[in-house]
Amino acid sequence: MTSKYHWPKGTSADADYDLVVTPESAGWGYSGLRILTLRPGEAHALSTHDSEFLVLPLTGSCTVTTEGRIFELEGRTGVFASVTDFAYLPGGSEALISSADGGTFALPSARTERGGHSARYGRKEDVPVELRGAGACSRQVNNYCLPGTFEAEQLLVCEVLTPGGNWSSYPPHKHDQARPGEESELEEIYWFQVAGGENGFGYQRVYGTEDRPIDVLAEVRSGDAVLIPHGWHGPSIAAPGYDLYYLNVMAGPGQDRAWLICDDPAHGWVRATWDTQDVDDRLPFGENS
């Protein structure tokens, strides 16, 4: 049974997808995510309707056929192994996703009324890999589809990888008000994977402001999702011995596609402590090192 904001693995699956988050099911306006698993030789037809999508391999490779074009996605062996190439699909398009050897693929999406971009291929060599924070707040961010890294209408997508025992999405921050130059209004989805065995876990915290309460402290495992309609979010805590991955999907109503955050003033001072600490030497992960 799903809770309002923490959706454990399998609780929002259907005949086609391991996870389905739509604006309607989330109770908001823009952000969506589907997780698609294909067996060897299988194919899946995707209609994007009023949303733009990425096809982002989590494990395995696939072929994306759309608008008379074919994108061969090399993919990767797993989310901790490397970044991946990907495909962008605009709203109003039809696509066929097929995989000769099978795999699992994330389909992050954003509802948009505009349609200024065509289907295209994103090279993994062009994905910026950022090491953020320091010490026990060290984490890796793979910036796939953000302002300045890949053009889209509303969609924002990145991955965060946190070594076991570290905290990420910290200090807690929010992006739920439109304040030009200071903060964007964005709905966000976190989708988790945990390395280190089937018993691996982490924790996700979300809490609200006085006028917009929300209170989430979720133990998360591989395949879980947490929805963040508003409020401060963080930390995302990787238990010792278990590396934590999460896919971030964001979208909102702003005409200027931007990712502007503000820290919780009670904890923002933590950033200044990083100046005297080194980045965790376990980063970056895999082939990104």
N, C-alpha and C positions, 0 to 999 in steps of 0.2 A: 504494500500500500504506500503510495507516495505521500509525503508530507507536502506542505504548501511550497517549501523552498528547497528541501533536500529530497532528491529523487534517487533512491538506491537502484543499483543495476537491475534491469529487467522489469521494473515497475512501470516504465513508459514505452515498452517495446510493442511492436505490432508484427504483422506477417512479413513485412519487408525490412524493418529496421530494428537494431538492438536498442536504440533510443530515438524518440521523436519529441522534440521541443518545437512547438510552433508559437507564433504570437498569441493565438487563441488559447492553446493549452497552458501557456505561461501566464496568461491574463495581462499581457502588455501589448505593445504596438509594433515592434520591429524585429527583435533578435530571434533567431531560430537555429537549431542544430539537429542533424540526423546522423546516426552512426550505422553504416552499411557494411555487412559482412557478406562476401561472395565466396562460394565454394569454387574449386578449380573448374574453369570453363563456363561459369555462370555470368549472366549479364543482367543489368537493371536499367529500366527506362525511367528517366527523371524529367518531369515537367516543372520548370521553375516558376511559372505563373507570374505573380507580382513581386517576386524576390530575386535577388542576385545570390549566387552560390559560389563557393569554392569546392573543388574535389581535392581533398588533402589526404594522401595515403598515410595511414598509421602503421600498418604492416603490409608488405606485398606491393605489387605493381598492378597497373591497370591501363586500359585504353579508353579514352573519352572521345566519342564521336558526336559532333554537333555542328550545325550550320554548314555542312559540307566539309568540315575540317576534322582532322584526326590528331589528338594529342596522346603521345605515348609517355605515360608517367612511369619513370623508373622506380619511384617509391623508395622504400627502405625496409630493413629487417625488423625495426622496432623504433619506438619513439625516443629511446635513450641512445640509439645507435648513431643518428645523424639527422640533419634537416632533410627535407624532401622537396622534390619538384611538385607542382600542383597545377590545376587548371581553374580558370575563372569562367563562369557562365552567367550571362546577363539575364534579367527578367524577360519573360516571354519566349524562352527558348526550350527546345527539346534536346535531350542528350541521352546517349546510351553509354553506360559504364560497364565494361567487361574486363574480366581478369582470367588469363590463361591458367595461372597457378593458384589463384585464390588470394584473399587478403581482406583487410578491414580498412574502411575509408570514412573519414569525417566529411560531412557535408554542411559546413556552417553557412548561414544565410542571413540576409537582411531584407526586409520589405522596403521597397523603394518605388516612388512614382516616376522617377527619372529613368532614362535608358541610354545614357551617352556612351557606354562602353560595349565593345564586342567581345566575343569569346576569345580567350588567349591563354598562352602557356606561361607559367612562372618557373624560371630556372632555379634550381636549388643553389647554384653559385651566386645568385643575386639576393639571397635571403640573409639579411644582417643578423649575426649572432652576437648578442650583447651580454656581457657579464655585469650584473647589477648588484649593488650592495657590497658588503665586506664581512669578514668574520662569519659568525653564525647566521648572518642575514644574506650570505652570498647565494645567488641563484643565476641561472642562465635563461635568457629570453630570446626566442627565435621569432623575429619580427616579419611575418609573412605578408600581411595585408594591412599596413598602417599608412597614415599620411607620410609621404616621403619614401616609402619602400615599394608600394604597389597601388596603382590607381583603382578605385572602385567608387560606387555611388554613396553608400552608407556603411558598408561592411568594414569591420575592424577585426582582425584575427591575429593572435600570437600564441606561442607556447611558452610555458614556464617550467623549468626543470630544477628541482631543489634537492641537493644531496641530503641523505639521511641525517637527522638531527638538526637541520637548519630550518629557519623560518623565512617565508617569502610573503609577498603582498603585505609587506611591513616596512614602515609604520602603516597602520590602517589608513585607508584613503577612501574617498568617494568621488563620484561623478554623476550627480543626479539633479543638478541645477544648471540652467544655461546662464553663465556669467561670462561675457565676452572677455577673452584673454586670460581667464582664471579657471573656469570649470565648464565641462561639457555635460549634457544630459544624455546618458547612455545606459541602456539595459545590458546586463552582462550574464553570460553563462560560463560556469566552470565545469569542465568534464575531466575526470581524474583517471590516471593509471598509476599503479604502485609497483615498483620493482622490489625483488627480494623474496618472492614466494607468495603463495596464496593467502597467507595470514597477514600480509602487509597492509598498513593502514596509515592514515594521516588525519588531520583535523582542519576544519574550515570554520572561521568565525565571521559572522555578519551581525552588525548591530546598528540601531537607528539613531536619529536625532530626536529631540523632544517633540517636534511637530510631526514627525513621520517615523513611528516606532517600527522596529523589526528586530527579531532576536533569534539567531541561529548559531548553534554550536554543534556541528555535525562531525561524527566519525565517518570518514570517507574511505572507500575501497575502490579497487579497479572497476570502472564502468559506472560509477556514481556520478551524478550531476548535482550542482547547487546553482540555484537561480538567484540573481541579485537585482531586484527591481530598483532599489535605492538603498541608501545608508552606507555607513563605513564598512569596508570589508578588509579582512586581514586580522590576524595572521593566517596564512596557510602553513601548517606545521607538518614537516616530514618526520615521522617517528625514527629514532635511531635504528640503523640497520635497513631502512627502507627508503629508497629514493622516491621522490614524488614528482609526478608530471601532471600538469593540467593544461588543457586547451581553453583559451579565452576567446569568446565570441561576443562582440559588442556592436550595438547599433542604436540609433536614436533619431529624434526628429530634426536635429539641427541641419540646416542647409550647408553649413561649413563643416566638412568632415574633419573632426578634430578629436584628439584624446587628451583632454585637460583634466587633471585631478587636483584635489586638495587633501592634505594630510589632516588627520585628527590632531588638533592643536595640543591635546594632552600627551601625544606620543611623537610628534614630528621632530623633536629634538634628537631623536635617535640617529637621524641621518648624519649629524655632525660627528658622531663617534666613529663613522666609517673611515674618516680621514687618517686615523692612526692604526687601522687594521688592514691586513692583506686579504685579498680575495681567496676563498677556499681553493686549495690546490687540487681538489677533485674535479674542478671545472676547467674547461668545458667537457661535456660528456662525449664519448665515442669518437667518431670521425671528425667532429668539430674541433677536436683538440689540436 
